[in-house]
């Protein structure tokens, strides 16, 4: 099954759902087909690629704060590039190690390859003589999209 893009009533993107879920939304009349595959139908419904909600869904949470910290988010923010050597990153590293009071925050974590992560151990970048290539920052929703 392919993914179907769900638009808010103002045509702003919300998320993706399965084709089965999109057909259910059309059946319940909470969404209408915005774009569809030509000459393809499931029963009376055209096979949608994009559906638009009938009524507007308030998404203030996206505008009030940035995204919540996550390991996957750090890897996306840093484009899976190691913050120390520039190679392919497979894990994250805490700039100030958790054993020394560092926390899971955007400004304290960077993507890292396994080799650099093991080499740095529980030291700061200055102590390990491993300068960061970029400064960690808290991304916006648009930066992670």
mmCIF file of the C-alpha atoms, coordinates in Angstrom:
data_MODEL
# 
_entry.id   MODEL 
# 
loop_
_atom_site.group_PDB 
_atom_site.id 
_atom_site.type_symbol 
_atom_site.label_atom_id 
_atom_site.label_alt_id 
_atom_site.label_comp_id 
_atom_site.label_asym_id 
_atom_site.label_entity_id 
_atom_site.label_seq_id 
_atom_site.pdbx_PDB_ins_code 
_atom_site.Cartn_x 
_atom_site.Cartn_y 
_atom_site.Cartn_z 
_atom_site.occupancy 
_atom_site.B_iso_or_equiv 
_atom_site.pdbx_formal_charge 
_atom_site.auth_seq_id 
_atom_site.auth_comp_id 
_atom_site.auth_asym_id 
_atom_site.auth_atom_id 
_atom_site.pdbx_PDB_model_num 
ATOM 1   C CA . UNK A 1 1   ? 0.000   0.000  0.000   1.00 0.00 ? 1   UNK A CA 1 
ATOM 2   C CA . UNK A 1 2   ? 1.193   3.473  -0.783  1.00 0.00 ? 2   UNK A CA 1 
ATOM 3   C CA . UNK A 1 3   ? 1.156   6.442  1.554   1.00 0.00 ? 3   UNK A CA 1 
ATOM 4   C CA . UNK A 1 4   ? -1.397  9.202  1.058   1.00 0.00 ? 4   UNK A CA 1 
ATOM 5   C CA . UNK A 1 5   ? -0.655  12.797 2.036   1.00 0.00 ? 5   UNK A CA 1 
ATOM 6   C CA . UNK A 1 6   ? -3.247  14.405 4.329   1.00 0.00 ? 6   UNK A CA 1 
ATOM 7   C CA . UNK A 1 7   ? -3.764  18.157 3.992   1.00 0.00 ? 7   UNK A CA 1 
ATOM 8   C CA . UNK A 1 8   ? -5.534  20.361 6.489   1.00 0.00 ? 8   UNK A CA 1 
ATOM 9   C CA . UNK A 1 9   ? -8.607  22.278 5.312   1.00 0.00 ? 9   UNK A CA 1 
ATOM 10  C CA . UNK A 1 10  ? -6.344  25.246 4.489   1.00 0.00 ? 10  UNK A CA 1 
ATOM 11  C CA . UNK A 1 11  ? -4.201  22.922 2.275   1.00 0.00 ? 11  UNK A CA 1 
ATOM 12  C CA . UNK A 1 12  ? -1.311  22.838 4.762   1.00 0.00 ? 12  UNK A CA 1 
ATOM 13  C CA . UNK A 1 13  ? 0.356   19.411 5.076   1.00 0.00 ? 13  UNK A CA 1 
ATOM 14  C CA . UNK A 1 14  ? -0.396  17.402 8.226   1.00 0.00 ? 14  UNK A CA 1 
ATOM 15  C CA . UNK A 1 15  ? 0.939   13.852 7.822   1.00 0.00 ? 15  UNK A CA 1 
ATOM 16  C CA . UNK A 1 16  ? 0.795   10.687 5.718   1.00 0.00 ? 16  UNK A CA 1 
ATOM 17  C CA . UNK A 1 17  ? -1.585  7.769  6.128   1.00 0.00 ? 17  UNK A CA 1 
ATOM 18  C CA . UNK A 1 18  ? -2.004  4.385  4.442   1.00 0.00 ? 18  UNK A CA 1 
ATOM 19  C CA . UNK A 1 19  ? -4.262  4.042  1.427   1.00 0.00 ? 19  UNK A CA 1 
ATOM 20  C CA . UNK A 1 20  ? -6.662  1.984  3.542   1.00 0.00 ? 20  UNK A CA 1 
ATOM 21  C CA . UNK A 1 21  ? -6.885  4.764  6.161   1.00 0.00 ? 21  UNK A CA 1 
ATOM 22  C CA . UNK A 1 22  ? -7.436  7.375  3.423   1.00 0.00 ? 22  UNK A CA 1 
ATOM 23  C CA . UNK A 1 23  ? -10.347 5.378  1.969   1.00 0.00 ? 23  UNK A CA 1 
ATOM 24  C CA . UNK A 1 24  ? -11.853 5.135  5.470   1.00 0.00 ? 24  UNK A CA 1 
ATOM 25  C CA . UNK A 1 25  ? -11.543 8.918  5.816   1.00 0.00 ? 25  UNK A CA 1 
ATOM 26  C CA . UNK A 1 26  ? -13.370 9.373  2.490   1.00 0.00 ? 26  UNK A CA 1 
ATOM 27  C CA . UNK A 1 27  ? -16.078 6.906  3.540   1.00 0.00 ? 27  UNK A CA 1 
ATOM 28  C CA . UNK A 1 28  ? -16.624 8.739  6.861   1.00 0.00 ? 28  UNK A CA 1 
ATOM 29  C CA . UNK A 1 29  ? -16.673 12.037 4.896   1.00 0.00 ? 29  UNK A CA 1 
ATOM 30  C CA . UNK A 1 30  ? -13.983 13.691 7.038   1.00 0.00 ? 30  UNK A CA 1 
ATOM 31  C CA . UNK A 1 31  ? -11.832 14.189 3.937   1.00 0.00 ? 31  UNK A CA 1 
ATOM 32  C CA . UNK A 1 32  ? -12.205 14.743 0.203   1.00 0.00 ? 32  UNK A CA 1 
ATOM 33  C CA . UNK A 1 33  ? -9.919  13.710 -2.638  1.00 0.00 ? 33  UNK A CA 1 
ATOM 34  C CA . UNK A 1 34  ? -7.524  16.530 -3.520  1.00 0.00 ? 34  UNK A CA 1 
ATOM 35  C CA . UNK A 1 35  ? -5.427  14.559 -6.045  1.00 0.00 ? 35  UNK A CA 1 
ATOM 36  C CA . UNK A 1 36  ? -5.921  11.045 -7.357  1.00 0.00 ? 36  UNK A CA 1 
ATOM 37  C CA . UNK A 1 37  ? -4.351  8.512  -9.668  1.00 0.00 ? 37  UNK A CA 1 
ATOM 38  C CA . UNK A 1 38  ? -5.972  8.824  -13.110 1.00 0.00 ? 38  UNK A CA 1 
ATOM 39  C CA . UNK A 1 39  ? -8.487  6.126  -14.138 1.00 0.00 ? 39  UNK A CA 1 
ATOM 40  C CA . UNK A 1 40  ? -8.004  4.089  -10.946 1.00 0.00 ? 40  UNK A CA 1 
ATOM 41  C CA . UNK A 1 41  ? -10.805 3.394  -8.503  1.00 0.00 ? 41  UNK A CA 1 
ATOM 42  C CA . UNK A 1 42  ? -11.579 1.414  -5.371  1.00 0.00 ? 42  UNK A CA 1 
ATOM 43  C CA . UNK A 1 43  ? -15.340 0.973  -5.520  1.00 0.00 ? 43  UNK A CA 1 
ATOM 44  C CA . UNK A 1 44  ? -16.819 4.435  -6.007  1.00 0.00 ? 44  UNK A CA 1 
ATOM 45  C CA . UNK A 1 45  ? -13.702 6.251  -4.758  1.00 0.00 ? 45  UNK A CA 1 
ATOM 46  C CA . UNK A 1 46  ? -10.779 7.279  -6.957  1.00 0.00 ? 46  UNK A CA 1 
ATOM 47  C CA . UNK A 1 47  ? -7.431  6.059  -5.566  1.00 0.00 ? 47  UNK A CA 1 
ATOM 48  C CA . UNK A 1 48  ? -6.169  9.147  -3.742  1.00 0.00 ? 48  UNK A CA 1 
ATOM 49  C CA . UNK A 1 49  ? -2.585  10.371 -3.575  1.00 0.00 ? 49  UNK A CA 1 
ATOM 50  C CA . UNK A 1 50  ? -3.590  13.486 -1.578  1.00 0.00 ? 50  UNK A CA 1 
ATOM 51  C CA . UNK A 1 51  ? -6.684  14.019 0.583   1.00 0.00 ? 51  UNK A CA 1 
ATOM 52  C CA . UNK A 1 52  ? -7.863  17.248 2.206   1.00 0.00 ? 52  UNK A CA 1 
ATOM 53  C CA . UNK A 1 53  ? -9.731  17.402 5.500   1.00 0.00 ? 53  UNK A CA 1 
ATOM 54  C CA . UNK A 1 54  ? -13.234 18.883 5.407   1.00 0.00 ? 54  UNK A CA 1 
ATOM 55  C CA . UNK A 1 55  ? -12.847 20.797 8.669   1.00 0.00 ? 55  UNK A CA 1 
ATOM 56  C CA . UNK A 1 56  ? -9.741  22.599 9.898   1.00 0.00 ? 56  UNK A CA 1 
ATOM 57  C CA . UNK A 1 57  ? -7.607  20.888 12.576  1.00 0.00 ? 57  UNK A CA 1 
ATOM 58  C CA . UNK A 1 58  ? -5.799  23.258 14.935  1.00 0.00 ? 58  UNK A CA 1 
ATOM 59  C CA . UNK A 1 59  ? -2.067  22.469 15.148  1.00 0.00 ? 59  UNK A CA 1 
ATOM 60  C CA . UNK A 1 60  ? -0.825  25.158 17.527  1.00 0.00 ? 60  UNK A CA 1 
ATOM 61  C CA . UNK A 1 61  ? 1.622   22.716 19.079  1.00 0.00 ? 61  UNK A CA 1 
ATOM 62  C CA . UNK A 1 62  ? 3.788   22.933 15.958  1.00 0.00 ? 62  UNK A CA 1 
ATOM 63  C CA . UNK A 1 63  ? 4.029   26.700 16.187  1.00 0.00 ? 63  UNK A CA 1 
ATOM 64  C CA . UNK A 1 64  ? 4.378   27.173 19.918  1.00 0.00 ? 64  UNK A CA 1 
ATOM 65  C CA . UNK A 1 65  ? 7.572   25.171 20.460  1.00 0.00 ? 65  UNK A CA 1 
ATOM 66  C CA . UNK A 1 66  ? 10.115  23.340 18.406  1.00 0.00 ? 66  UNK A CA 1 
ATOM 67  C CA . UNK A 1 67  ? 10.129  19.587 18.079  1.00 0.00 ? 67  UNK A CA 1 
ATOM 68  C CA . UNK A 1 68  ? 10.788  17.414 21.111  1.00 0.00 ? 68  UNK A CA 1 
ATOM 69  C CA . UNK A 1 69  ? 14.312  15.970 21.327  1.00 0.00 ? 69  UNK A CA 1 
ATOM 70  C CA . UNK A 1 70  ? 14.829  12.471 19.947  1.00 0.00 ? 70  UNK A CA 1 
ATOM 71  C CA . UNK A 1 71  ? 17.756  10.400 18.728  1.00 0.00 ? 71  UNK A CA 1 
ATOM 72  C CA . UNK A 1 72  ? 16.214  10.102 15.285  1.00 0.00 ? 72  UNK A CA 1 
ATOM 73  C CA . UNK A 1 73  ? 15.671  13.869 15.223  1.00 0.00 ? 73  UNK A CA 1 
ATOM 74  C CA . UNK A 1 74  ? 19.355  14.518 15.977  1.00 0.00 ? 74  UNK A CA 1 
ATOM 75  C CA . UNK A 1 75  ? 20.377  12.243 13.101  1.00 0.00 ? 75  UNK A CA 1 
ATOM 76  C CA . UNK A 1 76  ? 17.989  14.045 10.732  1.00 0.00 ? 76  UNK A CA 1 
ATOM 77  C CA . UNK A 1 77  ? 19.115  17.495 11.929  1.00 0.00 ? 77  UNK A CA 1 
ATOM 78  C CA . UNK A 1 78  ? 22.783  16.607 11.339  1.00 0.00 ? 78  UNK A CA 1 
ATOM 79  C CA . UNK A 1 79  ? 21.997  14.821 8.044   1.00 0.00 ? 79  UNK A CA 1 
ATOM 80  C CA . UNK A 1 80  ? 23.529  11.591 9.394   1.00 0.00 ? 80  UNK A CA 1 
ATOM 81  C CA . UNK A 1 81  ? 26.967  13.220 9.282   1.00 0.00 ? 81  UNK A CA 1 
ATOM 82  C CA . UNK A 1 82  ? 29.416  12.789 12.160  1.00 0.00 ? 82  UNK A CA 1 
ATOM 83  C CA . UNK A 1 83  ? 29.929  16.028 14.068  1.00 0.00 ? 83  UNK A CA 1 
ATOM 84  C CA . UNK A 1 84  ? 33.603  15.171 14.659  1.00 0.00 ? 84  UNK A CA 1 
ATOM 85  C CA . UNK A 1 85  ? 35.029  13.589 11.485  1.00 0.00 ? 85  UNK A CA 1 
ATOM 86  C CA . UNK A 1 86  ? 32.338  14.279 8.853   1.00 0.00 ? 86  UNK A CA 1 
ATOM 87  C CA . UNK A 1 87  ? 31.793  10.584 8.087   1.00 0.00 ? 87  UNK A CA 1 
ATOM 88  C CA . UNK A 1 88  ? 28.528  8.651  8.098   1.00 0.00 ? 88  UNK A CA 1 
ATOM 89  C CA . UNK A 1 89  ? 26.874  8.826  11.524  1.00 0.00 ? 89  UNK A CA 1 
ATOM 90  C CA . UNK A 1 90  ? 25.091  5.864  13.044  1.00 0.00 ? 90  UNK A CA 1 
ATOM 91  C CA . UNK A 1 91  ? 24.557  7.043  16.637  1.00 0.00 ? 91  UNK A CA 1 
ATOM 92  C CA . UNK A 1 92  ? 24.462  10.196 18.732  1.00 0.00 ? 92  UNK A CA 1 
ATOM 93  C CA . UNK A 1 93  ? 26.992  11.628 21.177  1.00 0.00 ? 93  UNK A CA 1 
ATOM 94  C CA . UNK A 1 94  ? 26.474  13.905 24.161  1.00 0.00 ? 94  UNK A CA 1 
ATOM 95  C CA . UNK A 1 95  ? 28.814  16.922 24.035  1.00 0.00 ? 95  UNK A CA 1 
ATOM 96  C CA . UNK A 1 96  ? 28.779  17.070 27.835  1.00 0.00 ? 96  UNK A CA 1 
ATOM 97  C CA . UNK A 1 97  ? 28.548  13.357 28.738  1.00 0.00 ? 97  UNK A CA 1 
ATOM 98  C CA . UNK A 1 98  ? 25.527  12.183 30.706  1.00 0.00 ? 98  UNK A CA 1 
ATOM 99  C CA . UNK A 1 99  ? 27.898  10.797 33.338  1.00 0.00 ? 99  UNK A CA 1 
ATOM 100 C CA . UNK A 1 100 ? 28.923  14.398 34.033  1.00 0.00 ? 100 UNK A CA 1 
ATOM 101 C CA . UNK A 1 101 ? 25.437  15.883 34.154  1.00 0.00 ? 101 UNK A CA 1 
ATOM 102 C CA . UNK A 1 102 ? 24.752  16.338 30.443  1.00 0.00 ? 102 UNK A CA 1 
ATOM 103 C CA . UNK A 1 103 ? 21.178  15.920 29.339  1.00 0.00 ? 103 UNK A CA 1 
ATOM 104 C CA . UNK A 1 104 ? 19.212  14.827 26.294  1.00 0.00 ? 104 UNK A CA 1 
ATOM 105 C CA . UNK A 1 105 ? 18.811  18.260 24.703  1.00 0.00 ? 105 UNK A CA 1 
ATOM 106 C CA . UNK A 1 106 ? 19.262  19.542 21.178  1.00 0.00 ? 106 UNK A CA 1 
ATOM 107 C CA . UNK A 1 107 ? 22.148  21.775 22.242  1.00 0.00 ? 107 UNK A CA 1 
ATOM 108 C CA . UNK A 1 108 ? 24.006  18.905 23.956  1.00 0.00 ? 108 UNK A CA 1 
ATOM 109 C CA . UNK A 1 109 ? 23.794  16.153 21.322  1.00 0.00 ? 109 UNK A CA 1 
ATOM 110 C CA . UNK A 1 110 ? 25.371  15.628 17.912  1.00 0.00 ? 110 UNK A CA 1 
ATOM 111 C CA . UNK A 1 111 ? 25.304  12.804 15.386  1.00 0.00 ? 111 UNK A CA 1 
ATOM 112 C CA . UNK A 1 112 ? 28.472  10.697 15.532  1.00 0.00 ? 112 UNK A CA 1 
ATOM 113 C CA . UNK A 1 113 ? 30.004  7.657  13.919  1.00 0.00 ? 113 UNK A CA 1 
ATOM 114 C CA . UNK A 1 114 ? 30.733  4.700  16.176  1.00 0.00 ? 114 UNK A CA 1 
ATOM 115 C CA . UNK A 1 115 ? 34.497  5.210  15.954  1.00 0.00 ? 115 UNK A CA 1 
ATOM 116 C CA . UNK A 1 116 ? 34.396  8.849  17.116  1.00 0.00 ? 116 UNK A CA 1 
ATOM 117 C CA . UNK A 1 117 ? 31.800  8.075  19.796  1.00 0.00 ? 117 UNK A CA 1 
ATOM 118 C CA . UNK A 1 118 ? 34.039  5.351  21.261  1.00 0.00 ? 118 UNK A CA 1 
ATOM 119 C CA . UNK A 1 119 ? 37.151  7.515  20.961  1.00 0.00 ? 119 UNK A CA 1 
ATOM 120 C CA . UNK A 1 120 ? 35.548  10.437 22.816  1.00 0.00 ? 120 UNK A CA 1 
ATOM 121 C CA . UNK A 1 121 ? 34.194  8.177  25.605  1.00 0.00 ? 121 UNK A CA 1 
ATOM 122 C CA . UNK A 1 122 ? 33.016  10.185 28.646  1.00 0.00 ? 122 UNK A CA 1 
ATOM 123 C CA . UNK A 1 123 ? 35.084  13.281 27.959  1.00 0.00 ? 123 UNK A CA 1 
ATOM 124 C CA . UNK A 1 124 ? 34.210  16.693 26.569  1.00 0.00 ? 124 UNK A CA 1 
ATOM 125 C CA . UNK A 1 125 ? 35.351  17.491 23.008  1.00 0.00 ? 125 UNK A CA 1 
ATOM 126 C CA . UNK A 1 126 ? 38.120  19.732 24.399  1.00 0.00 ? 126 UNK A CA 1 
ATOM 127 C CA . UNK A 1 127 ? 39.423  17.023 26.716  1.00 0.00 ? 127 UNK A CA 1 
ATOM 128 C CA . UNK A 1 128 ? 39.361  14.443 23.913  1.00 0.00 ? 128 UNK A CA 1 
ATOM 129 C CA . UNK A 1 129 ? 40.948  16.932 21.460  1.00 0.00 ? 129 UNK A CA 1 
ATOM 130 C CA . UNK A 1 130 ? 38.054  16.367 19.081  1.00 0.00 ? 130 UNK A CA 1 
ATOM 131 C CA . UNK A 1 131 ? 36.614  19.752 18.032  1.00 0.00 ? 131 UNK A CA 1 
ATOM 132 C CA . UNK A 1 132 ? 33.044  19.849 16.747  1.00 0.00 ? 132 UNK A CA 1 
ATOM 133 C CA . UNK A 1 133 ? 32.633  20.690 13.064  1.00 0.00 ? 133 UNK A CA 1 
ATOM 134 C CA . UNK A 1 134 ? 29.275  22.385 13.699  1.00 0.00 ? 134 UNK A CA 1 
ATOM 135 C CA . UNK A 1 135 ? 27.611  23.747 16.816  1.00 0.00 ? 135 UNK A CA 1 
ATOM 136 C CA . UNK A 1 136 ? 24.508  21.791 17.931  1.00 0.00 ? 136 UNK A CA 1 
ATOM 137 C CA . UNK A 1 137 ? 21.237  23.750 17.853  1.00 0.00 ? 137 UNK A CA 1 
ATOM 138 C CA . UNK A 1 138 ? 17.531  23.280 18.427  1.00 0.00 ? 138 UNK A CA 1 
ATOM 139 C CA . UNK A 1 139 ? 15.896  22.851 14.987  1.00 0.00 ? 139 UNK A CA 1 
ATOM 140 C CA . UNK A 1 140 ? 12.538  24.150 13.838  1.00 0.00 ? 140 UNK A CA 1 
ATOM 141 C CA . UNK A 1 141 ? 9.764   21.967 12.452  1.00 0.00 ? 141 UNK A CA 1 
ATOM 142 C CA . UNK A 1 142 ? 10.615  23.164 8.937   1.00 0.00 ? 142 UNK A CA 1 
ATOM 143 C CA . UNK A 1 143 ? 14.267  22.151 9.323   1.00 0.00 ? 143 UNK A CA 1 
ATOM 144 C CA . UNK A 1 144 ? 13.291  18.583 10.204  1.00 0.00 ? 144 UNK A CA 1 
ATOM 145 C CA . UNK A 1 145 ? 10.695  18.221 7.459   1.00 0.00 ? 145 UNK A CA 1 
# 
